[in-house]
């Protein structure tokens, strides 16, 4: 079972946002508070954890607990295209910066990043935690000991 690649565009220079185009039945997940706008055919649902289809109750509790350790909300928001044609949803960060699109397949399926780096992804991307192994980096590196781990395609 393969995951479709979500079409996206990054707009702006100082205050960037990502516009995602979803086919019928396709879904994206976004960090709480990152929604900028969405078309009328998009259904929004707060989900416990990271919105993966295959996780049971224990998996959802474990996923939500990992998010809590990174300082994120226990919930993410799922944006599902319930219309019969393509629909758009857009996400923006709460502060200025550069949005970078990362293809996890080309990165070996895993990306370790600092807390609050995640904005949005295709449904099926797992949001977890990774621990900084270098003691000096944990104290003096600015990111701390707990990092975000994104896995999927």
N, C-alpha and C positions, 0 to 999 in steps of 0.2 A: 504494500500500500504506500504509494508515494504522495508526497505533499506538493500541491501546486505552488509555484512561486507567485507571490503576490506582486502585482504591478504597483510601482510607487514612483513618486517624483519628490524631490526636495526643492523647496522654494525659499527665496529670501537670501539676504546676505548677513545682516546682524541678528535679526530675530527669525530664525528659520523655522519652517514647519514641513511635515511630511504628509503628502496626499497619497492615500492608498486606494486603488481601484479593486473592488471585490467582485468576482463573478457570482452568479446566483448560487447560494448555498455555501459560499466561501466565508471564512471568518478570520478576524485579526484580533489580537489582544493588545491592550494598552495599559500603561501605568495609570493608577487612579489620578484624576485631575489633569490628564494630558490631552483630552479631547478638545479640538478646536472647532470643527464643524462636521456634520454628516448629512448625507442625503436622506430623504424621507423613507426609503426602503430598507434602511439599516435598523436592526433591532439591537438594543443595548441591554446587557445583562451583567450584573456584578457576580463574579464567580469566586469561590473560595479557593485560594491557591493560584495556580497559573493557567487554569482552563484546559488542561490536557484532557482528551476524551477517555483515555485508557486508565486513568487512575481511579481506584475505589475510594472509599471513605478514609481508610488508613493513609493512602497515598496523598489524598487532599490535605489531611491534617499535617502530614510530614512536610508537604510543599508549602503550606501556609506558615508552619513553624520556621522553616528555612528563611522565608521572606521576612518574618518578624525579626530574626537575628540580624538581617542586613539593614534594619531600620525602615523597611518598606511596609506598606499596608498589607493586611492579611488578604485583601481582595485585589483582583485585577478586574478589568472590564473587558467583556467579550463583545465584539461588534460583528454581527452576523447579517449577511445580505439575504433578506427574505423576499426580495422582489424578483421579478422574472428577467430583469436585465442588469447590466453592470451598475454598481452604486459606488459612491466615494465616501471616504471618511478621512479626516485629517487630524494630525497630532502635533502638538507643539510643547516644547520644554518651558518651564516657568521662569527661565533665566536665559540671557543671551549666550550663544555658543554655536559651535559647528556640529551639525547632525551628520553622522557618517553611516552609510548603509553598509552592513557587514553580511556577507554571504557565508553562513556557517559551514556549508558544504566545502567551500574552498579553504576553510580554516581547520579542517579535520573534524568538524561537528561540534567544537567547543570553543568558547571565548570566555576568558576571565577578565573582568573589568571592575572598576571601582564602584562603590555604592552610588546609587542614583544615576548611573550611566544608561540604564535601559529606558527606552521610550515606548516602543511598540514592536510587534513581530507578527508573523503568520501564526495561526493557531497550531499548536504542536511543539512550539519551542518551550523547553523546560527552563524555568527560572529557579536557580538554586544558589548555593553558597560555596565558596572556596576559602580556605584559610591560608593566610600569608605565612610561609614557613620561615622566612628570615626575621629573626628577632629585631634587628636594627631597623628594617623596613617597616615593621609593625609599629614601632615607637616613633620613628623619625621620618618615615616615608610619606606621611600625609594621608595615605589611604586607610591605614589601620590594619588590623589582623583579618577582618572578615571582608571578603570581596564577593561580587556577584558572579555567578557562573551560568552562562547561557549555553544550552545544549539542544541540538536538533538539526534540521536541514533548512 
